[in-house]
């Protein structure tokens, strides 16, 4: 079932597009460029920015709650930074909108708000940093991927592999189970016999350096899959005759 936290990306995109668009339209209008089209579009861009910020905030609370269980130890500092920077961006956006609205009512379409230009620059900078921090949490730690997505399978597969090895299961047997679609899921890209599908053939084995070069980040990072886990999988791969599709 879909989870509301998955809507955070969609809501964020509205804010990310509308905020810089409003800033550009505002500066164009102040410079006397663009004519009636810019004057008419500016309030719509401001409204879209506020709606996007509100939607991103509501859905972001769900992702922030998930981050508390996904990010461990000092890694949660990035979650706190992302959260409080989002609050700061929202506060600045409301302040800018208030200044813009008061100036508009007082002076009409040609109004020149006092603090909007400075706040617009700060808000755009905040959005850029927000995007970077959010990307770090998603791509490095899987935050925002409900139930861990495919990363959850990696963690469960590694746990079963380590348990099998600890119980004395030989490396070839344990590696074969770990490679399967039900294990770490390697077979989904490389085929049940490592013959190659979307990913290349791995039959005959691979060096750990090759594995780290391709999968050093993402689903099979070194923090999730140890060299010992890879060695067990590679022990099974070495029992398979190379296919030539490398």
N, C-alpha and C positions, 0 to 999 in steps of 0.2 A: 504493500500500500504506500502511496506517496506520503511524505512527511512534510509538514509546513516549513521545516528548516531548509528544505530543498528550494523554496521560493526566495531565499535570501539572495541568491545570485541574480534572479530576474529583477527583484526590487532594487538591488544595488546598481544594476545596469541603467535603470531609469535615472537614478540620481547622478551617476557618473556622466551620463550624456547631457542631462539637463543643466547641471551646475556650470560646467564650462561654457555651455551654449548661452546661458543667461549672462555670464560675465562678458562674453564676446559681444552680445547684443547691447548690453549696457554701455560698454566703452564705445561701441560704434555710434550709438545714439548721442552720447555726450560729445562725440567729435563731430556730430552733424552729418554722419554718413548713413546711407541706407534708406532714408526717407520714411514714408508712412509704413512700409513693410516692417522695418526694424522696430518702429514705435509700437506697432500692433503685436509683434511677436514677443517682445520683451516680457510683458506680464504673463503670457502663457508659459514661457520658459521658466519664469520664477515659480509659478504654480506647480509645474511638473517637478521642479527641483524639490519643493517642499513635500509634495506627495511621495516622491522617491525616497527622500530622507526618512519620512515617517514609516513607510513600508519597510525600508531596510532596517530601521531600528526595531520594529516589532518582530520581524523574522530573525533579526540578528540576535535577539535575546534567546531564542531557541538554540541557535548555533553556539552562543556563548555558554549556555548550560551544558551543551554537549562537549564543548572544549574543556570543561572542568574535569571530565572523565577521560578525555583523549590525550590532553597534554599533561605530562608528568613532570614533577619537580620544577626546576627553573624554567622549563619550556613554557610554563603558564604565564610567564612575564609578558610574552608576546601577545597572549590572549587578553591580558589586562590592558596592555598598551592599545590594542585594537579597539577594545570596548570603550575606554575613556576618551580616546581620540574621536570615536564616533559621537560620543556625547558632546564633545567640544565643537565638532562640526555642526551638529544640530543646533546648539545654542547660538553659534555665530550666524547660522542661516536664518534663524528666527529674528535675531537682532537686525540683520541686513534687510529682511523682508519688512520689518516694522519701520525702519528708516526709509525704505523705498516707498512704502505706502503713505507715510505721513507727508513726504515731499511731494508725492503725486497729488494728494488731496489739496495740498497748499498751493502748488505752482502749476498743476496741470501736466500734460504730456511732455513738456519740455523741462521737467523738474531735474534738479541736480542734487541728489542725496549727499549728505555730508560724509558718512562713514562707509557707504556701500562699496566704493572702489577698493578701499583697503581690506574690508572684510571679504570681498570677492576673491582677492588674491590669496588671502589666508585660507579660505575654504577650499579653493582649488588645490592648493598645496597639501591641505589636510586630506583631501580625497586621494591624491596620488600616494601619500604615505599609507593611508588606509588600504588602498588596493594592494600595495606591496606586502603589508603585514598579513592581510587576508590570504593572499596567494601563498605566502610562506606557511601559514597554518594548514592550508588545504593540501598543497603539493608535498610538504615535508612530513606532515603528521596526519593527514586524512580528516581534518576537522571539516564538518559540513557534509561528509559522506555518511549518510544515515546507516547505523549499524556497522560502520566501518567499510561498507562496500566490499570490493575485492580484497582490500587489505585485511579484512577480518578473516578471509579464507587463508591468507598467508599465515597469519598468526595462529589459527587453529591447526593448519597443516604442519607448521613447525613444531607446535606443541605435541602433536601425535608422533611426529618423527623422533623428537628427542625422547619421548616416553618409550617408543619402541626400541631405540638404541640403548636406553638405560636398562631395559628388561632383557637385553642380550640378543635381540633380533639382529641377524647378520646385516651388514651394511647394504648388500645388494638387494635383499628383500625389502628392507626399510626404505631404501632409495627408490625402488620401483613404486611402492605405495605412495611415497611423497610426490613423485613426478606425476601421478595420475590426476585426472580431472577432479577427483574427489579429495586429493591431497592438497598440495600447494597450487594445483591447477596448471602446471607447466604444459600438460598434454593438450590443453585447449588451444594453444598456439603452435606447439611443436609436434603434435600427433601422439597417439597412444604409445607408439614404438619409437618416438623421437625421430620419425622419418621426415618431418618438416611439413608444416601446413602454412599458416600465415607467417609463422616464424621459421627460421632455417632448421635444417636437420642437425640434431645434436648426437646422433648415434656415433659411437666410437669414443665419446667423451670430449670434454672441453677443459681448458685451463681455468683456474679460479680467476685469474686476471681478466680473461675474456668475459666471464660472468659478471664481474664487478664493473667492467667498462660499460656493459649494456644495461645492467640492472642495479647499478650502484645507488640509484635513487628511484623511489617509487615503490612498486609492489614487493620488491625483494631486496630492500636495502640491507646493509651490513648490520644494522641494528636489529633487523628481523631474522635474517638468514645468516647464520654463522658460517665460518669456513668449514667447520665440522659437519654442518647440515649439507652444505654443498658437496663435501667429499662423499657423503653417503649416496647422494643422487648421482654423482659422477661415477661412483663404483658400479651402479647399474648401467649407466650409459656406456661404460667401457665394455660391457658384455654384449652390446649390440653391434652388428657389422656396419661399418660406415656406408652411407648411401651415396655419397658424392654431392648431395645437396646441402652444402655448407654455406 
